[in-house]
Amino acid sequence: LRYSITGAATTNNSKMSTNRWDPKAKNPPRGFNKLAPVLSAMENELRDKVRESNAGKRNTESMWPVHQINWQRSRYVYDMYYTHKQISKKVYDYCIKNKLVDAALIAKWKKPGYERLCSTYVINSNNYKFGTTSICRVPLKDRSPEQMAAQDPTTGCRGCASGVGQPRNVFGNKYGQNLAAVQIAREKRMEELEQKRLLEEQMEERARAANEGAGGGDGDSETDDDSDDDYGPTPAAGVWAGGSK
């Protein structure tokens, strides 16, 4: 997944940014810059999705991007802190306090059985008939053949129950991808490429130095030969001055 971050809001030094993901907006703690580009990109993505036409979509389907981007944004920060240890607790707490992530959803992820929950909406029995929860909370092994491809009508989730055999991507699209893992892998790859480049430069420099050393011997110059064979015998004194009479 590659979100474009070129649309992130910019600001000059005299005005505060109107983009709440901008690290200059609310004086966030040190290290927030690591999250800001991705969070800003997802905010722009959400804004674009909300503005899209709903023609040809069910009423509930138009809300899918809202729930899905909310999940991905929260999961990104959660994994960067708990799974990959890439941000400090101050940065994590800052995101919670300023509602940059869904604190209620993250709190559920910490409980057994809810590690992959797509939204708190799907476990609220008031939202479904007969006081039940969403079909996406039913493990695939417990579904009937007709229900295997079922999605929650409000979130678009294919299955967020815990356990083996569940969809790896709960939404089956880019919003269900693990952005933290993608970012860590990309940074690691860039670091490996940089190390490879530096090593190649060092090897080239050593080879260049070795070649210069091999070709820099103390051999005699072409003009150092004192023999008379090159220019003939040395003239007698006074000849060049016309002193011979």
Summary of the structure (lengths in Angstrom):
residues: 245
radius of gyration: 34.9
end to end distance: 99.4
largest distance: 137.7
contacts: 593
relative contact order: 0.09
helix: 49%
strand: 0%
